[in-house]
Amino acid sequence: MTATLADRLKQPGLLVAPGVYDMVSARLADALGFEALYMTGFGVVASHLGLPDAGLATYTDMVGRVRLMAEGVAAPLIADGDTGYGGLLNINHTVRGYEAAGAAAIQLEDQEFPKKCGHTPGRRVVPLADAVARVKVAVEARNSKDFLIVARTDARTSLGLDEALRRGEAFLKAGADVLFIESPESIEEMRQIGRAFDAPLLANMVEGGRTPILSKAELEELGYKLAIFPVSGLLATTAALHSVFATIANDGSTKHFGGALHPFNDLAKLMGFERVWAFDETHAERENASERR
């Protein structure tokens, strides 16, 4: 699986990965034929723990979600690893754990611990030497070069674009496979990033965030190779849940709900009930015979 992502990034065209945060979103995105999926830290922490993505989730919280998603989908999974959940030894452990869990890539960032979600205020980064050490340890920790290291810097917001570019160059020299300059604030800044590097670049498309939302063609023209949409699905789901729950709260029923609902049978099939139905049918006679004894 991991070789697929590494090989795909060498081919022409932008790779688009939606953000998935639970098994319903992961299986639905996978069924739609995406070439890669992005396990969003924001979404997993919100849906699994009901907490903000502010360094509160642990390695144990996250690696279990990585394993479930990687095993449950066919598409390569790019998994958010935050700052590695501690010091350099923790980063080594996290990279090895994510790779063993079946992820195709891990994203690691240069924020201070506890980290904060990208596109939010108050993010601070560690010194450059410490950030480079994180990347070097991550590269050394993996068992296969097909397991990709996505190196992210949040320096743009607090230290400016020049520092972010300087860190990006250092991360690539340290062995990073994909470069993630977080939160550029204009198309021109994105263009500067594209011109600065001859390496796979990741664009983070966050609706309501600091970076302009661009089309696939625009991102390709600017030099990006990978685009993630980490919270698009979660934002849409939250809006839909609010709408239907408000109807139930106000009316006591969904009888007159005017919004869209996914067909129940389609959801059952998505979650694998067809296999259950087939199994029950195959073994019904055996169960009936056992009950007659």
Buried (B, 14 or more C-beta within 10 A) or exposed (E): BBEBBBEBBEEEEBBBBBBBBBBBBBBBBBBEEBBBBBBBBBBBBBBBEEEBBBBEBEBEBBBBBBBBBBEBBEBBBBBBBBBBBBBBEBBBBBBBBBBBBBBBBBBBBBBBEEBBBBBBEEBBBBEBEEBBBBBBBBBEBBEEEBBBBBBBBBBBBBBEBEBBBBBBEBBBEBBBBBBBBBBBBEEEBBBBBBEBBEBBBBBBBBEEBBBBBBEEEBBBEBBBBBBBBBBBBBBEBEEBEEEBEEBEEEEEEEEEBEEEEEEEEEBEBBBEEEEEEEEEEEEEEEEEEEEEE
